[in-house]
Amino acid sequence: MSNKEIEIVFQDGKKQMVVNDTTLMEINREQKAKAIVGSIDGELVDLAQPVVENSEVAFYQKNSPEGEAAIRRLSSLILARAVKNLYPEVQFASEELVENGFYLDMRLAQPLSVLALKDIEVEMKKIIKSDRKIESNQMSAAEAREVFKDNEFQLFYLAKFADDIPVFVYDLAGVVIFSLKPLALNLQAAKNFALVKVSGAYWQGNADNEMLQRISAAVYADAQPLEDYLVFLDESEKRSHQKLGKELELFMFSEEAPGMPFYLEKGQIIRNELERFLRELQAKYDYREVKTPLIMNQRLWEQSGHWDHYKDNMYFTKVDDQDYALKPMNCPGHCLIFKNSAKSYRDLPIRMSEFGQVHRHEFSGALNGLLRVRTFCQDDAHIFVRRDQIEQEIALALKIIDEVYKIFGFEYAVELSTRPDDFMGDIELWNEAEASLGKVLSDLDYKYTINEGDGAFYGPKIDIHIKDALNRSHQCATVQLDFQMPEKFDLNYVDENNEKARPVMIHRAVFGSLDRYLGILIEHFAGAFPVWLAPKQVELISVSEAHQEYVEKLYTEFKELGIRVDIDIRNEKLGKKIRDAEMKKIPYSLVIGDKEVSGDKFAVRRHGHANNDVEEMSKAEFIQLVQKQAAEKSGNY
């Protein structure tokens, strides 16, 4: 076999004769391809792999998806080597690539700190500079299990593979890892990295398992994208809803109710305004608001299908020796309301809405401020329709969603999620439902993508993904078509032929979770809410004790006009009081001194503007401005 010539064919169709067992690295060097990884007959491999027979060969440079992923896997190996240098007793559990880099979970006796990350970064840079050789081997999963026999974590993953499944095994100065996909072998390729976070992580995301330590890293092929991402992280940290929620006194959490937010006065004001806004909009479109119990008998959830598909996410209790469950969704309760009285075809559509509190069990490691909680308020609606009304009602639901998101200035993308593996009901009905949703989107000229297999277990859905001020995507609104639930609850109405007919149920949410939406808004506005949402719209600041009486008089007057107002009459320096109002992100501050007491003009300071950027206006003009912005929900100061 040695010295035998074979033919390789490149991506551009060019051909070349090489000696068999020539590695991709040698071919890459000769071709000056500057590749990070390659493929042989479509199989992605590292550059140490030899070509042994006539083959199609492709190379991937560092900026390709394949190349950047290989660099990130390499960075994970370098991180493991660096941690091992500093903490010899470490045992590595799992590594996973994410959008901007990767994270590495490990068992380590001592807790790592942010300062420790700096030491690890220095060690990683030393390793990269050393330019040591990485040993690359391909072996079967059975052989790899022997290599990793002393690492229970690695064995857990390897046990999932058939014995003959090939895996890559890499060795960097004695630290050995396995991977299903190849690494970049040139250490210099991993120089654009930053360790961004250390946190706890339960093994397999299960709170019953061991708590490991997780190091998260950002890794890019080039320096500029890394720098841009670190700037983004810095801005994200400044906008963190958990940080701002505490600073602005919006909400809190307690160990007495993990994952369940407590809303303080100012946070509740924002929630009330969001509810009021949507409630008024829904009333305009003839939605009928209802309220259903928090706990209902277990047999209801068995009937609805949630018991088979969702019980692991539910909370249970006993009442009078009967099994009950806290509701994870509002739809079964709305079905009971529909069934409470006879319905005619003339009554449909029935648009039923509820700001319903639901409870869903989430692993503690997955909890994330308001963005992932165990209890939240859904702005839920269920629309019961005849089949000939399906498309018009879906179109109306999308119209309402569009109206709401325009108020907040959100751009959004649309996704059609289709039948999942654990679906309920007949495939024919699923096909009809998916076709109906797709037709409405096409008729309304919505551009949308298909998300295969991500529908709810009872029906396909349209998901709306909004973009916030940092261009992050959040899935909030949803419109779901459901033929199953009316069947489960034997819902019917009398049609025009005086016969029983089955309604179709449309599930619709705009905010999705009111709590999560509030978390998104806090970060979107960086805590500086538009006038209509701001917990306090105006701050009245006294210059001295002599002006307190007039400030208190204005306070009463503004409150009676429906303006949310606060006062600062502390015996503090004026500059400090102005700065404090700015820190509280109150839209407007009025400094009240001799001039204001004796005249009718105010010096109006707007949040976010320089202190010397003061606008003078009369009291009547100012009141009109605030009331107009609140009424129009303009979002502009």
Secondary structure, DSSP 8 states (H G I E B T S, - for coil): -TT-EEEEE-TTS-EEEEETTEEHHHHHHHHT--EEEEEETTEEE-TT-EE-SSEEEEEEETTSHHHHHHHHHHHHHHHHHHHHHH-TT-EEEEEEEETTEEEEEEE-SS---HHHHHHHHHHHHHHHHHT---EEEEEEHHHHHHHTTT-HHHHHHHTTS-TT-EEEEEEETTEEEEESS-----GGGG-SEEEEEEEEEEGGG-TTS-EEEEEEEEE-SSHHHHHHHHHHHHHHHHT-HHHHHHHTT-EE--TTSTT--EE-HHHHHHHHHHHHHHHHHHHHTT-EE----SEEEHHHHHHHTHHHHHGGG--EEEETTEEEEE-S-SHHHHHHHHHTS--BGGG--EEEEEEEEEE----GGG-BTTTB-SEEEEEEEEEEE-GGGHHHHHHHHHHHHHHHHHHHT-EEEEEEE---TT--S-HHHHHHHHHHHHHHHHHTT--EEEETT-SBTTB-EEEEEEE-TT--EEEEEEEEEESHHHHHTT--EE-TTS-EE--EEEEEEEEEEHHHHHHHHHHHTTT---TTT-S--EEEEESSGGGHHHHHHHHHHHHHTT--EEEE--SS-HHHHHHHHHHTT-SEEEEE-HHHHHSSEEEEEETTS-TT-EEEEEHHHHHHHHHHHHHHT----
